[in-house]
Amino acid sequence: MRVTSAVDPLPHYVQLKRLLTDEIRSGALTGQVPAERALAITHAMSYMTVRRAVSALVDEGLLYRKPGKGTFVCQPGHVIRRTGNLGFVLDPVIADGVANAFYSKVFVGLEREARAHGLSIIYSSHTADLVPRAPLAGKDQALRKVDGLIAAGLNDPKQVLAISQHVPVVLIDDSVEGSNIPSIRVDNVAASRQATLHLISRGHRRIAYIGGSTDSIVGRERIGGYIQALVESGLQTENALIYQAAFDFDTGFRGARQLLALKEPPTGLFCANDTIAFGAMKWLREAGLSVPGDIGIVGFDDIDASALMHPTLSTVSVPKELIGTLAVRTVLAMIEARVTTLDQPRVLVETVFIARESC
C-alpha cells in the first residue's frame, strides 16, 4: 500500500510510520524491511522523510537495525531497543521496599554492576511504572523505559510471563514453574535445614518456627527446610510450634509471645529472617527471658544489625550483593542475545551459617 497524502493532513513521515506500523502488527511486513531509498520511491517521498519514519519505529522497538545489513522487524521475544536503563521492582509485599535491610544490599550489587556497564537502575514498587501492562495509543510502550527487569516478590506467574513478552525478566528468590524465565535463588531448604540442625546440635529438642506466609516460594522453602531437619533428627513436627504471618518485626514479637505461652513451650526458635528474630528477642527481653540461657534463636539473611545485637544473632549469611551482581549479569546476557528466556534459567547462590551468641 502506498501513502496518499492528499486526503491526510498528517505529516508525510507520520503517515508512513502509521502505515508501516499497521503492516507490522498485521503480519504483512516481516523479516527485512525494504531499503529506505526503495521505500522513498514506492511512496513518492523524500529519503529523509522515510528515514525519519523508520527511525521513529526503531525508537519504539518495532524495528531494529543491523549495521551493514539493513533494517528488520522486531519479532516477539526478541529485545532490540536500548534505553540504557534496567528496572528493579520490589513488590509492595516486601516491607520498606528498597530500604529493606536485605534488599538494600542487593541494590548495592545491582547498581555497582550496572554502573560498570554504563547503565542506570530505575527502581519502582510497581511493574506497570516500568513495563506498562498494555500498549498505549498504538505504541509499544513496554520497551520505552527499561531494557530489562529484575524483580522480587512477584507472586503472580501470569504477570511475570506477560512482562517477559516485552523485556527480559530476572527474578530474585522466586521462579515461574514450567518456564525458562531465569532466577537468582538462595537454596532456602538446605540453609533452613542447616540452621535448624544447629539448634538441634545445641541440645534443643522442642524447636519452633516463626516465618512469613507460604504464599511465597521463600516462605514454603524455609519452613520446608525446618521440617526436614526435624524429621531427619527423629523429632516431632507440631502445628502448635509453627507461627506464620509476615517477614517482619511484629511477626517475631507476636510469634514469640504465642509460642512461649504454650503448655510445653519451645527451647529453640528458628526465625525465617533476622528481622523476625529481632522481634522475637524484644518480646523475650520484655518477658524476662534470656537468650540463649532460656531459649536459643537463629535467624536467616545475616543483615548488618545481626552482628550488632546483644546477644549477637546466629544466622544464615546470604551473599546479598552477589545476588544483585548476578541478576544484572544475567539480564545483560539476555539483552545481548536478544532473548527473554534462558535454557538454564536457575542460579543458586551459596550460603554460610554464622554461629554467634544467640544459640
C-alpha contacts under 8 A as a table, 3 or more apart, distances in Angstrom:
res1	aa1	res2	aa2	distance
2	R	42	T	6.74
2	R	43	H	5.26
3	V	12	H	7.99
3	V	15	Q	6.66
3	V	16	L	6.31
3	V	19	L	7.46
3	V	43	H	5.57
4	T	7	V	6.92
4	T	8	D	7.27
4	T	43	H	7.92
5	S	8	D	4.95
5	S	9	P	6.99
5	S	10	L	7.76
5	S	12	H	6.77
5	S	15	Q	7.64
6	A	9	P	7.62
8	D	15	Q	7.86
10	L	14	V	6.35
10	L	15	Q	6.33
11	P	14	V	5.39
11	P	15	Q	6.41
12	H	15	Q	5.05
12	H	16	L	6.26
12	H	45	M	7.60
12	H	49	T	6.92
13	Y	16	L	5.14
13	Y	17	K	6.01
13	Y	49	T	5.29
13	Y	50	V	6.20
13	Y	52	R	6.36
13	Y	53	A	4.94
14	V	17	K	4.94
14	V	18	R	6.05
14	V	53	A	6.53
15	Q	18	R	5.21
15	Q	19	L	6.23
16	L	19	L	5.00
16	L	20	L	6.11
16	L	50	V	7.33
16	L	53	A	6.33
17	K	20	L	5.25
17	K	21	T	6.04
17	K	53	A	4.97
17	K	54	V	6.89
17	K	56	A	7.53
17	K	57	L	6.97
18	R	21	T	5.07
18	R	22	D	6.25
19	L	22	D	5.25
19	L	23	E	6.35
20	L	23	E	5.03
20	L	24	I	6.13
20	L	29	L	7.69
21	T	24	I	5.12
21	T	25	R	6.13
21	T	57	L	7.76
21	T	62	L	7.73
22	D	25	R	5.23
22	D	26	S	6.00
23	E	26	S	5.21
23	E	27	G	6.06
23	E	28	A	4.88
23	E	29	L	5.16
24	I	27	G	5.21
24	I	28	A	6.10
24	I	29	L	4.88
24	I	30	T	6.57
24	I	62	L	7.74
24	I	73	V	7.23
25	R	28	A	7.72
26	S	29	L	7.65
27	G	30	T	6.28
29	L	33	V	7.40
29	L	73	V	7.53
30	T	33	V	7.33
30	T	72	F	7.55
30	T	73	V	5.63
31	G	72	F	5.44
31	G	73	V	5.39
32	Q	70	G	7.06
32	Q	71	T	5.85
32	Q	72	F	4.26
32	Q	73	V	6.37
33	V	70	G	7.49
33	V	71	T	5.54
33	V	72	F	5.39
33	V	73	V	6.88
34	P	38	A	6.25
34	P	39	L	6.35
34	P	71	T	7.80
35	A	38	A	5.17
35	A	39	L	6.29
35	A	70	G	7.07
35	A	71	T	7.60
36	E	39	L	4.99
36	E	40	A	6.15
36	E	47	Y	6.65
36	E	50	V	6.15
36	E	51	R	6.35
36	E	54	V	7.96
37	R	40	A	4.94
37	R	41	I	6.41
37	R	47	Y	5.81
37	R	50	V	7.88
38	A	41	I	5.22
38	A	42	T	6.20
39	L	42	T	5.00
39	L	43	H	6.03
39	L	45	M	7.98
39	L	50	V	6.87
40	A	43	H	5.39
40	A	44	A	5.60
40	A	45	M	4.78
40	A	46	S	5.71
40	A	47	Y	5.42
40	A	49	T	7.94
40	A	50	V	5.99
41	I	44	A	5.06
41	I	45	M	6.65
42	T	45	M	7.96
45	M	49	T	6.43
45	M	50	V	6.81
46	S	49	T	5.25
46	S	50	V	6.52
47	Y	50	V	5.23
47	Y	51	R	6.14
48	M	51	R	4.94
48	M	52	R	6.11
49	T	52	R	5.18
49	T	53	A	6.47
50	V	53	A	5.18
50	V	54	V	6.22
51	R	54	V	5.14
51	R	55	S	5.96
52	R	55	S	5.16
52	R	56	A	6.23
53	A	56	A	5.21
53	A	57	L	6.52
54	V	57	L	5.14
54	V	58	V	6.29
54	V	63	L	7.67
55	S	58	V	4.96
55	S	59	D	6.20
56	A	59	D	5.03
56	A	60	E	6.37
57	L	60	E	5.03
57	L	61	G	6.29
57	L	62	L	5.45
57	L	63	L	5.65
58	V	61	G	5.14
58	V	62	L	5.88
58	V	63	L	4.53
58	V	64	Y	5.33
58	V	65	R	7.55
58	V	81	R	7.06
59	D	62	L	7.79
59	D	63	L	7.91
59	D	81	R	6.70
60	E	63	L	7.67
60	E	81	R	7.51
60	E	139	K	7.05
60	E	140	D	6.26
60	E	141	Q	7.34
60	E	143	L	6.94
60	E	144	R	6.78
61	G	64	Y	6.92
61	G	74	C	6.89
61	G	79	V	7.83
61	G	80	I	6.66
61	G	81	R	5.27
61	G	140	D	7.05
61	G	143	L	6.32
61	G	144	R	7.94
62	L	73	V	6.12
62	L	74	C	5.30
62	L	140	D	7.60
63	L	71	T	6.71
63	L	72	F	5.54
63	L	73	V	4.59
63	L	74	C	5.05
64	Y	71	T	5.69
64	Y	72	F	5.44
64	Y	73	V	6.49
64	Y	74	C	6.19
64	Y	80	I	6.19
64	Y	81	R	7.02
65	R	69	K	7.77
65	R	70	G	5.86
65	R	71	T	4.36
65	R	72	F	6.22
66	K	69	K	5.28
66	K	70	G	5.49
66	K	71	T	6.19
66	K	72	F	7.66
67	P	70	G	6.56
74	C	78	H	6.57
74	C	79	V	7.46
74	C	80	I	7.11
75	Q	78	H	5.72
76	P	165	Q	6.67
76	P	166	H	7.46
77	G	164	S	7.69
77	G	165	Q	5.61
77	G	166	H	6.79
77	G	167	V	7.75
77	G	338	R	7.78
77	G	339	V	5.89
77	G	340	T	5.70
78	H	338	R	4.81
78	H	339	V	4.98
78	H	340	T	6.68
79	V	147	D	7.54
79	V	166	H	7.27
79	V	167	V	6.26
79	V	168	P	7.62
79	V	335	I	6.39
79	V	338	R	4.95
79	V	339	V	6.40
79	V	340	T	7.48
80	I	335	I	7.53
80	I	338	R	6.36
81	R	143	L	7.12
81	R	147	D	7.20
82	R	85	N	7.85
82	R	146	V	7.75
82	R	147	D	5.83
83	T	144	R	7.05
83	T	145	K	6.48
83	T	146	V	5.87
83	T	147	D	5.97
84	G	118	G	7.51
84	G	119	L	5.14
84	G	120	S	6.42
84	G	146	V	7.20
84	G	147	D	6.90
85	N	119	L	5.66
85	N	120	S	4.86
85	N	121	I	5.76
85	N	122	I	6.70
85	N	145	K	6.90
85	N	146	V	4.81
85	N	147	D	5.95
85	N	148	G	7.59
86	L	114	A	7.93
86	L	119	L	7.13
86	L	120	S	6.23
86	L	121	I	4.96
86	L	122	I	6.17
86	L	146	V	5.08
86	L	147	D	5.69
86	L	148	G	5.16
86	L	149	L	5.87
86	L	150	I	7.53
87	G	121	I	5.74
87	G	122	I	4.84
87	G	123	Y	5.97
87	G	124	S	7.67
87	G	130	L	6.61
87	G	146	V	5.77
87	G	147	D	7.71
87	G	148	G	6.18
87	G	149	L	4.56
87	G	150	I	6.02
88	F	121	I	6.67
88	F	122	I	6.04
88	F	123	Y	4.79
88	F	124	S	6.44
88	F	149	L	5.94
88	F	150	I	4.85
88	F	151	A	5.71
89	V	123	Y	5.95
89	V	124	S	5.12
89	V	125	S	5.31
89	V	126	H	6.41
89	V	127	T	6.28
89	V	149	L	7.41
89	V	150	I	6.32
89	V	151	A	4.65
89	V	152	A	6.42
90	L	93	V	7.97
90	L	94	I	6.54
90	L	97	G	6.04
90	L	98	V	7.19
90	L	124	S	6.79
90	L	125	S	5.00
90	L	126	H	7.39
90	L	151	A	5.91
90	L	152	A	5.10
90	L	153	G	6.08
90	L	154	L	7.75
91	D	94	I	5.89
91	D	97	G	7.63
91	D	125	S	5.23
91	D	126	H	6.44
91	D	151	A	7.81
91	D	152	A	6.42
91	D	153	G	5.04
91	D	154	L	5.94
92	P	95	A	6.86
92	P	97	G	6.81
92	P	125	S	5.78
92	P	126	H	7.60
92	P	153	G	7.95
93	V	153	G	6.72
94	I	97	G	5.77
94	I	100	N	7.68
94	I	153	G	6.68
95	A	100	N	6.40
95	A	247	F	7.98
95	A	248	D	7.31
96	D	99	A	5.28
96	D	100	N	4.91
97	G	100	N	5.46
97	G	103	Y	7.54
97	G	125	S	7.00
98	V	103	Y	5.79
98	V	104	S	5.27
98	V	107	F	7.24
99	A	103	Y	7.04
99	A	104	S	5.41
100	N	103	Y	5.32
100	N	104	S	5.62
101	A	104	S	5.56
101	A	105	K	6.97
101	A	303	I	6.22
101	A	304	D	7.74
102	F	105	K	5.70
102	F	106	V	6.73
102	F	301	D	7.08
102	F	303	I	6.18
102	F	320	K	6.95
103	Y	106	V	4.70
103	Y	107	F	5.98
103	Y	320	K	7.50
104	S	107	F	5.02
104	S	108	V	6.44
105	K	108	V	5.03
105	K	109	G	6.65
105	K	320	K	5.66
105	K	321	E	5.47
106	V	109	G	5.26
106	V	110	L	6.28
106	V	320	K	4.92
106	V	321	E	4.68
106	V	322	L	7.37
106	V	323	I	6.17
106	V	324	G	4.71
106	V	325	T	7.98
107	F	110	L	4.83
107	F	111	E	5.99
107	F	321	E	7.20
107	F	324	G	6.17
108	V	111	E	5.30
108	V	112	R	6.07
108	V	321	E	6.12
108	V	324	G	7.21
109	G	112	R	5.27
109	G	113	E	6.17
109	G	320	K	7.52
109	G	321	E	4.14
109	G	322	L	6.14
109	G	323	I	7.09
109	G	324	G	4.41
109	G	325	T	4.88
110	L	113	E	5.46
110	L	114	A	6.02
110	L	121	I	7.68
110	L	321	E	7.34
110	L	324	G	4.31
110	L	325	T	5.28
110	L	327	A	7.22
110	L	328	V	6.06
111	E	114	A	5.06
111	E	115	R	5.91
111	E	120	S	7.29
111	E	121	I	6.32
111	E	324	G	7.95
112	R	115	R	5.23
112	R	116	A	6.30
112	R	325	T	7.56
113	E	116	A	5.09
113	E	117	H	6.70
113	E	324	G	7.90
113	E	325	T	5.55
113	E	328	V	6.53
113	E	329	R	7.64
114	A	117	H	5.26
114	A	118	G	6.40
114	A	119	L	4.94
114	A	120	S	6.18
114	A	121	I	7.03
114	A	328	V	6.50
115	R	118	G	4.89
115	R	119	L	5.23
115	R	120	S	6.42
116	A	119	L	7.46
122	I	146	V	7.96
124	S	127	T	7.05
124	S	129	D	6.80
124	S	130	L	7.50
126	H	129	D	5.70
126	H	130	L	7.61
127	T	130	L	5.52
127	T	131	V	5.73
127	T	132	P	7.18
128	A	131	V	4.96
128	A	132	P	4.30
128	A	133	R	6.01
129	D	132	P	6.35
130	L	142	A	7.54
130	L	145	K	5.85
130	L	146	V	6.59
131	V	141	Q	7.47
131	V	142	A	4.76
131	V	143	L	7.18
131	V	145	K	7.24
131	V	146	V	7.56
131	V	163	I	6.91
131	V	166	H	7.93
132	P	135	P	7.14
132	P	141	Q	6.63
132	P	142	A	5.42
133	R	142	A	7.46
133	R	162	A	7.82
133	R	163	I	7.45
134	A	140	D	7.98
134	A	141	Q	7.71
134	A	142	A	7.43
135	P	138	G	6.11
135	P	139	K	5.55
135	P	140	D	4.94
135	P	141	Q	5.45
135	P	142	A	6.79
136	L	139	K	5.49
136	L	140	D	6.94
136	L	141	Q	6.41
140	D	143	L	6.39
140	D	144	R	7.63
141	Q	144	R	5.26
141	Q	145	K	7.92
142	A	145	K	7.28
142	A	166	H	6.07
142	A	167	V	7.68
143	L	146	V	6.30
143	L	147	D	6.72
143	L	166	H	6.61
143	L	167	V	6.97
146	V	149	L	7.07
146	V	167	V	7.91
147	D	167	V	6.24
147	D	168	P	7.44
147	D	335	I	7.22
148	G	167	V	5.23
148	G	168	P	4.89
148	G	169	V	6.03
148	G	331	V	6.22
148	G	332	L	7.78
148	G	335	I	7.26
149	L	167	V	6.90
149	L	168	P	6.22
149	L	169	V	4.79
149	L	170	V	6.34
149	L	331	V	7.47
150	I	169	V	5.79
150	I	170	V	4.81
150	I	171	L	5.84
150	I	172	I	7.31
150	I	327	A	6.80
150	I	328	V	7.67
150	I	331	V	7.63
151	A	154	L	6.91
151	A	169	V	7.34
151	A	170	V	6.37
151	A	171	L	5.01
151	A	172	I	6.10
152	A	171	L	5.83
152	A	172	I	5.03
152	A	173	D	6.87
152	A	174	D	6.96
153	G	172	I	7.88
153	G	174	D	7.26
153	G	216	S	7.65
154	L	157	P	7.66
154	L	159	Q	7.93
154	L	160	V	7.25
154	L	174	D	7.78
155	N	174	D	7.93
155	N	215	D	7.68
155	N	216	S	6.54
156	D	159	Q	5.39
156	D	160	V	6.59
157	P	160	V	5.13
157	P	161	L	6.11
157	P	176	V	5.64
158	K	161	L	5.13
158	K	162	A	6.08
159	Q	162	A	5.15
159	Q	163	I	6.30
160	V	163	I	5.20
160	V	164	S	6.22
160	V	169	V	7.69
160	V	176	V	7.73
161	L	164	S	5.09
161	L	165	Q	6.71
162	A	165	Q	5.50
162	A	166	H	7.59
163	I	166	H	5.61
163	I	167	V	6.46
163	I	169	V	7.37
164	S	167	V	5.21
164	S	168	P	5.50
164	S	169	V	5.72
164	S	181	I	7.76
164	S	340	T	6.03
164	S	341	T	7.96
165	Q	168	P	7.86
165	Q	340	T	7.18
166	H	340	T	7.99
167	V	340	T	6.30
168	P	331	V	6.34
168	P	334	M	6.44
168	P	335	I	6.92
168	P	339	V	6.88
168	P	340	T	4.26
168	P	341	T	6.98
169	V	181	I	6.65
169	V	182	P	7.16
169	V	331	V	6.86
169	V	340	T	6.86
170	V	181	I	6.69
170	V	182	P	5.20
170	V	183	S	5.33
170	V	184	I	7.40
170	V	327	A	6.34
170	V	330	T	7.21
170	V	331	V	6.23
171	L	174	D	5.67
171	L	175	S	6.46
171	L	181	I	7.71
171	L	182	P	6.36
171	L	183	S	4.38
171	L	184	I	6.27
171	L	327	A	7.79
172	I	175	S	7.95
172	I	183	S	5.56
172	I	184	I	4.96
172	I	185	R	6.06
172	I	323	I	7.68
172	I	327	A	7.54
173	D	183	S	6.72
173	D	184	I	5.91
173	D	185	R	4.37
173	D	186	V	6.23
173	D	217	I	7.53
173	D	218	V	6.77
174	D	183	S	6.39
174	D	184	I	7.67
174	D	185	R	6.80
174	D	216	S	7.92
174	D	217	I	6.11
174	D	218	V	7.36
175	S	181	I	7.30
175	S	182	P	7.40
175	S	183	S	6.00
175	S	217	I	7.91
176	V	179	S	5.78
176	V	180	N	7.91
176	V	181	I	6.83
180	N	341	T	5.17
180	N	342	L	5.52
180	N	343	D	6.35
180	N	344	Q	7.29
180	N	345	P	5.53
181	I	340	T	7.28
181	I	341	T	5.01
181	I	342	L	6.53
181	I	345	P	5.99
182	P	330	T	7.85
182	P	341	T	6.71
182	P	342	L	6.40
182	P	344	Q	7.53
182	P	345	P	3.87
182	P	346	R	5.59
182	P	347	V	7.73
183	S	327	A	7.75
183	S	345	P	6.16
183	S	346	R	5.23
183	S	347	V	6.25
184	I	323	I	6.50
184	I	326	L	7.18
184	I	327	A	6.43
184	I	346	R	6.33
184	I	347	V	4.89
184	I	348	L	6.11
184	I	349	V	7.31
185	R	323	I	8.00
185	R	346	R	7.18
185	R	347	V	5.94
185	R	348	L	4.81
185	R	349	V	6.20
186	V	318	V	7.60
186	V	348	L	5.53
186	V	349	V	5.31
186	V	350	E	6.80
186	V	351	T	7.34
187	D	190	A	5.66
187	D	191	A	6.18
187	D	348	L	6.26
187	D	349	V	6.99
187	D	350	E	7.12
187	D	351	T	7.66
188	N	191	A	5.14
188	N	192	S	5.84
188	N	218	V	6.78
188	N	221	E	5.54
188	N	222	R	5.41
188	N	225	G	7.09
189	V	192	S	5.30
189	V	193	R	6.06
189	V	221	E	5.05
189	V	222	R	5.49
189	V	223	I	7.75
189	V	224	G	5.98
189	V	225	G	4.13
189	V	226	Y	7.71
190	A	193	R	5.09
190	A	194	Q	6.20
190	A	225	G	6.03
191	A	194	Q	5.07
191	A	195	A	6.26
191	A	222	R	7.93
191	A	225	G	7.16
191	A	316	V	6.78
191	A	351	T	6.72
191	A	352	V	7.82
191	A	353	F	7.61
192	S	195	A	5.05
192	S	196	T	6.18
192	S	222	R	5.41
192	S	223	I	7.41
192	S	224	G	7.80
192	S	225	G	4.69
192	S	226	Y	5.60
192	S	272	A	7.93
192	S	300	F	7.87
192	S	316	V	7.97
193	R	196	T	5.23
193	R	197	L	6.07
193	R	225	G	4.24
193	R	226	Y	5.17
193	R	227	I	7.69
193	R	228	Q	6.35
193	R	229	A	5.02
194	Q	197	L	5.04
194	Q	198	H	6.22
194	Q	225	G	7.91
194	Q	229	A	7.51
194	Q	353	F	7.36
195	A	198	H	5.15
195	A	199	L	6.79
195	A	226	Y	7.92
195	A	270	F	7.26
195	A	298	V	6.69
195	A	299	G	7.81
195	A	315	T	7.20
195	A	316	V	6.89
195	A	353	F	6.85
196	T	199	L	5.23
196	T	200	I	6.44
196	T	225	G	7.90
196	T	226	Y	5.76
196	T	229	A	6.16
196	T	230	L	7.65
196	T	270	F	6.38
196	T	298	V	7.94
197	L	200	I	4.85
197	L	201	S	6.01
197	L	229	A	5.94
197	L	230	L	7.85
198	H	201	S	5.00
198	H	202	R	6.43
199	L	202	R	5.17
199	L	203	G	6.87
199	L	204	H	5.74
199	L	207	I	7.73
199	L	268	G	6.52
199	L	296	G	7.17
199	L	297	I	7.80
199	L	298	V	7.63
199	L	359	C	6.93
200	I	203	G	5.27
200	I	204	H	4.84
200	I	205	R	6.22
201	S	204	H	7.21
202	R	359	C	7.32
204	H	207	I	6.58
204	H	267	T	6.11
204	H	268	G	5.98
205	R	235	L	6.90
205	R	267	T	7.45
205	R	268	G	7.82
206	R	235	L	8.00
206	R	265	P	7.69
206	R	266	P	4.87
206	R	267	T	5.78
206	R	268	G	6.47
207	I	241	L	7.18
207	I	266	P	5.31
207	I	267	T	6.18
207	I	268	G	4.57
207	I	269	L	5.62
207	I	270	F	7.17
208	A	241	L	4.58
208	A	242	I	5.82
208	A	243	Y	7.98
208	A	259	L	7.48
208	A	266	P	5.89
208	A	268	G	6.25
208	A	269	L	4.91
208	A	270	F	6.22
209	Y	223	I	7.35
209	Y	226	Y	7.45
209	Y	241	L	6.31
209	Y	242	I	4.88
209	Y	243	Y	6.22
209	Y	269	L	5.86
209	Y	270	F	4.95
209	Y	271	C	5.90
209	Y	272	A	7.52
210	I	242	I	6.12
210	I	243	Y	4.86
210	I	244	Q	5.77
210	I	251	T	7.51
210	I	252	G	6.57
210	I	255	G	6.23
210	I	256	A	7.92
210	I	269	L	7.30
210	I	270	F	6.42
210	I	271	C	4.85
210	I	272	A	6.21
210	I	276	I	7.31
211	G	219	G	6.82
211	G	223	I	7.48
211	G	243	Y	6.49
211	G	244	Q	4.82
211	G	245	A	6.50
211	G	246	A	6.51
211	G	247	F	6.18
211	G	251	T	7.53
211	G	252	G	7.92
211	G	271	C	5.97
211	G	272	A	4.73
211	G	273	N	7.38
211	G	276	I	7.30
212	G	219	G	5.56
212	G	244	Q	5.13
212	G	245	A	4.87
212	G	246	A	3.88
212	G	247	F	4.65
212	G	248	D	7.87
212	G	251	T	7.89
212	G	272	A	7.11
213	S	216	S	6.45
213	S	219	G	5.53
213	S	220	R	7.69
213	S	244	Q	5.80
213	S	245	A	5.44
213	S	246	A	5.77
213	S	247	F	7.83
214	T	217	I	6.80
214	T	218	V	7.49
214	T	219	G	4.46
214	T	220	R	4.63
215	D	219	G	6.87
215	D	220	R	7.31
216	S	219	G	5.19
216	S	220	R	6.38
217	I	220	R	5.13
217	I	221	E	6.01
218	V	221	E	5.22
218	V	222	R	6.02
219	G	222	R	5.48
219	G	223	I	6.40
219	G	272	A	7.76
220	R	223	I	5.62
220	R	224	G	6.02
221	E	224	G	4.80
221	E	225	G	6.24
222	R	225	G	5.26
222	R	226	Y	6.44
222	R	272	A	6.43
223	I	226	Y	5.00
223	I	227	I	6.22
223	I	272	A	7.76
224	G	227	I	5.22
224	G	228	Q	6.09
225	G	228	Q	4.98
225	G	229	A	6.27
226	Y	229	A	5.38
226	Y	230	L	6.52
226	Y	270	F	7.78
227	I	230	L	5.17
227	I	231	V	6.20
227	I	237	T	6.76
228	Q	231	V	5.24
228	Q	232	E	6.12
229	A	232	E	5.17
229	A	233	S	6.18
230	L	233	S	5.16
230	L	234	G	6.24
230	L	235	L	4.95
230	L	236	Q	6.63
230	L	237	T	6.78
231	V	234	G	5.14
231	V	235	L	5.73
231	V	236	Q	6.91
231	V	237	T	7.49
232	E	235	L	7.64
237	T	241	L	7.68
238	E	241	L	5.44
238	E	242	I	7.14
239	N	242	I	5.35
240	A	243	Y	7.71
240	A	259	L	7.62
241	L	259	L	6.51
241	L	266	P	7.42
243	Y	255	G	5.69
243	Y	259	L	7.69
244	Q	251	T	7.47
244	Q	255	G	7.71
245	A	251	T	5.98
246	A	251	T	5.94
247	F	251	T	6.83
247	F	272	A	7.34
247	F	273	N	6.77
247	F	275	T	7.25
247	F	276	I	6.27
248	D	251	T	5.51
248	D	252	G	6.88
248	D	275	T	5.73
248	D	276	I	5.34
248	D	279	G	7.85
249	F	252	G	5.30
249	F	253	F	6.41
249	F	275	T	5.24
249	F	276	I	4.82
249	F	277	A	7.53
249	F	278	F	6.48
249	F	279	G	4.50
249	F	280	A	7.76
250	D	253	F	4.98
250	D	254	R	6.00
250	D	276	I	7.29
250	D	279	G	5.99
251	T	254	R	5.29
251	T	255	G	5.66
251	T	276	I	6.10
251	T	279	G	7.02
252	G	255	G	5.06
252	G	256	A	6.01
252	G	271	C	7.58
252	G	275	T	7.51
252	G	276	I	4.17
252	G	277	A	5.81
252	G	278	F	6.91
252	G	279	G	4.30
252	G	280	A	4.35
252	G	281	M	7.92
253	F	256	A	5.48
253	F	257	R	6.37
253	F	276	I	7.46
253	F	278	F	7.98
253	F	279	G	4.32
253	F	280	A	4.51
253	F	281	M	7.50
253	F	282	K	6.71
253	F	283	W	5.40
254	R	257	R	5.12
254	R	258	Q	6.25
254	R	279	G	7.95
254	R	280	A	7.52
254	R	283	W	7.93
255	G	258	Q	5.22
255	G	259	L	6.03
255	G	280	A	7.00
256	A	259	L	5.19
256	A	260	L	5.84
256	A	280	A	5.13
256	A	283	W	6.64
256	A	284	L	7.24
257	R	260	L	5.52
257	R	261	A	6.32
257	R	280	A	7.86
257	R	283	W	6.66
257	R	284	L	7.91
258	Q	261	A	5.30
258	Q	262	L	7.02
259	L	262	L	5.58
259	L	265	P	6.14
259	L	266	P	7.05
260	L	265	P	4.91
260	L	266	P	6.70
261	A	265	P	6.50
262	L	265	P	4.85
266	P	269	L	7.13
266	P	295	I	7.60
267	T	294	D	6.85
267	T	295	I	4.72
267	T	296	G	6.40
268	G	295	I	5.33
268	G	296	G	4.62
268	G	297	I	5.82
269	L	295	I	7.37
269	L	296	G	6.19
269	L	297	I	4.76
269	L	298	V	6.46
270	F	297	I	6.00
270	F	298	V	5.15
270	F	299	G	6.17
271	C	274	D	6.89
271	C	276	I	5.94
271	C	277	A	5.40
271	C	297	I	7.35
271	C	298	V	6.14
271	C	299	G	4.84
271	C	300	F	6.85
272	A	276	I	6.86
272	A	277	A	7.86
272	A	299	G	6.07
272	A	300	F	5.66
273	N	276	I	5.52
273	N	277	A	6.55
273	N	299	G	5.12
273	N	300	F	4.19
273	N	301	D	5.93
274	D	277	A	4.85
274	D	278	F	6.21
274	D	299	G	4.68
274	D	300	F	5.29
274	D	301	D	6.21
274	D	302	D	6.67
274	D	303	I	6.87
274	D	306	S	6.88
274	D	313	L	8.00
274	D	315	T	7.32
275	T	278	F	5.06
275	T	279	G	6.47
276	I	279	G	5.18
276	I	280	A	6.35
276	I	299	G	7.66
277	A	280	A	5.03
277	A	281	M	6.13
277	A	297	I	7.17
277	A	298	V	7.16
277	A	299	G	5.71
278	F	281	M	5.09
278	F	282	K	6.25
279	G	282	K	5.20
279	G	283	W	6.57
280	A	283	W	5.32
280	A	284	L	6.27
281	M	284	L	5.01
281	M	285	R	6.16
281	M	291	V	7.61
282	K	285	R	5.22
282	K	286	E	6.32
283	W	286	E	5.07
283	W	287	A	6.09
284	L	287	A	4.98
284	L	288	G	6.26
284	L	289	L	5.10
284	L	290	S	6.86
284	L	291	V	7.86
285	R	288	G	5.13
285	R	289	L	5.62
285	R	290	S	6.59
286	E	289	L	7.57
289	L	293	G	7.85
289	L	294	D	5.94
289	L	295	I	7.67
290	S	293	G	5.15
290	S	294	D	5.19
290	S	295	I	6.77
291	V	294	D	5.91
291	V	295	I	5.44
291	V	296	G	5.89
291	V	297	I	7.31
291	V	311	P	7.01
291	V	358	S	5.73
291	V	359	C	7.54
292	P	295	I	5.01
292	P	296	G	4.54
292	P	297	I	7.10
292	P	357	E	7.21
292	P	358	S	5.07
292	P	359	C	5.44
293	G	296	G	7.28
295	I	359	C	7.95
296	G	358	S	5.76
296	G	359	C	4.55
297	I	313	L	7.38
297	I	314	S	7.11
297	I	358	S	5.50
297	I	359	C	5.63
298	V	313	L	6.49
298	V	314	S	4.95
298	V	315	T	5.24
298	V	358	S	6.86
298	V	359	C	6.73
299	G	302	D	7.55
299	G	313	L	6.94
299	G	314	S	6.28
299	G	315	T	4.40
299	G	316	V	6.52
300	F	315	T	4.92
300	F	316	V	4.53
300	F	317	S	6.86
300	F	318	V	7.97
301	D	315	T	6.66
301	D	316	V	5.39
301	D	317	S	5.18
301	D	318	V	5.22
302	D	305	A	7.89
302	D	306	S	5.86
302	D	307	A	7.88
302	D	315	T	5.69
302	D	316	V	5.87
302	D	317	S	4.63
302	D	318	V	6.52
303	I	306	S	5.69
303	I	317	S	7.96
304	D	307	A	6.29
304	D	308	L	7.31
305	A	308	L	4.97
305	A	309	M	6.21
306	S	309	M	5.66
306	S	312	T	6.00
306	S	313	L	5.11
306	S	314	S	7.69
306	S	315	T	7.74
307	A	312	T	5.09
307	A	313	L	6.24
308	L	312	T	5.99
309	M	312	T	4.66
309	M	313	L	6.60
310	H	313	L	7.83
311	P	357	E	5.52
311	P	358	S	5.67
312	T	356	R	5.79
312	T	357	E	5.18
312	T	358	S	5.95
313	L	355	A	7.77
313	L	356	R	5.65
313	L	357	E	6.16
313	L	358	S	5.09
313	L	359	C	7.81
314	S	353	F	7.67
314	S	354	I	5.57
314	S	355	A	4.63
314	S	356	R	4.46
314	S	357	E	6.49
314	S	358	S	5.70
314	S	359	C	6.40
315	T	353	F	5.92
315	T	354	I	5.33
315	T	355	A	6.69
315	T	356	R	7.77
316	V	351	T	6.55
316	V	352	V	5.76
316	V	353	F	4.38
316	V	354	I	5.95
317	S	351	T	5.60
317	S	352	V	5.12
317	S	353	F	5.86
317	S	354	I	6.44
318	V	350	E	7.34
318	V	351	T	5.09
318	V	352	V	6.99
319	P	322	L	5.36
319	P	323	I	6.44
319	P	349	V	7.43
319	P	350	E	7.56
319	P	351	T	6.93
320	K	323	I	5.19
320	K	324	G	6.75
321	E	324	G	5.18
321	E	325	T	6.28
322	L	325	T	4.90
322	L	326	L	6.04
323	I	326	L	5.25
323	I	327	A	6.11
323	I	349	V	7.39
324	G	327	A	5.10
324	G	328	V	6.38
325	T	328	V	5.38
325	T	329	R	6.32
326	L	329	R	5.04
326	L	330	T	6.02
327	A	330	T	5.17
327	A	331	V	6.26
328	V	331	V	5.27
328	V	332	L	6.07
329	R	332	L	5.17
329	R	333	A	6.17
330	T	333	A	5.15
330	T	334	M	6.45
331	V	334	M	5.10
331	V	335	I	6.26
332	L	335	I	4.98
332	L	336	E	6.09
333	A	336	E	5.17
333	A	337	A	6.15
334	M	337	A	5.04
334	M	338	R	5.85
334	M	339	V	5.26
334	M	340	T	6.20
334	M	341	T	7.29
334	M	342	L	7.56
335	I	338	R	4.89
335	I	339	V	6.41
335	I	340	T	7.75
336	E	339	V	7.95
339	V	342	L	7.60
341	T	345	P	7.41
342	L	345	P	5.19
355	A	359	C	7.35
356	R	359	C	6.73
